[in-house]
């Protein structure tokens, strides 16, 4: 190996790592951060006049939407992106008692697709007791991204770091093999 070879190898590894860190933001996807009603809540019918899903990234309004589906599988409402590019809403709802799912598809500004489901249940006013703390939680708690799937397969770091590490190792091995081939 020539004296300049270690510096070239270091520069190559640095370039590969830098290119991976620059590509990271491009792999970002819109993740659900909260919903109203919150996922898994039970609340009075009168308490649900709208469904709002909030994401951590701006959404493509033409490609992002959700369907509110009842227990029979019937779509009872649809929601889309409004004035806030990070939220989708369906308003003016008049629901019957039962179980509902907001089945959403969110497409971030970089065209990365994410899907998920938020479920909640409505009850008749006298049908079951629900305390003020439960009703409050039903309208303001962050919801986990239930059933979330993504075209990326997880967070960008989960995918990107192993790829960058593998590229760095392959590059280092290639440089060593080429150098040994020239020396021999």
PyMOL commands that set and color helices and strands:
alter all, ss='L'
color gray80, all
select helices_A, chain A and resi 5-27+45-47+132-140+156-183
alter helices_A, ss='H'
color red, helices_A
select strands_A, chain A and resi 32-36+41-44+50-55+65-70+75-81+87-91+98-107+113-123+149-150
alter strands_A, ss='S'
color yellow, strands_A
deselect
rebuild
show_as cartoon
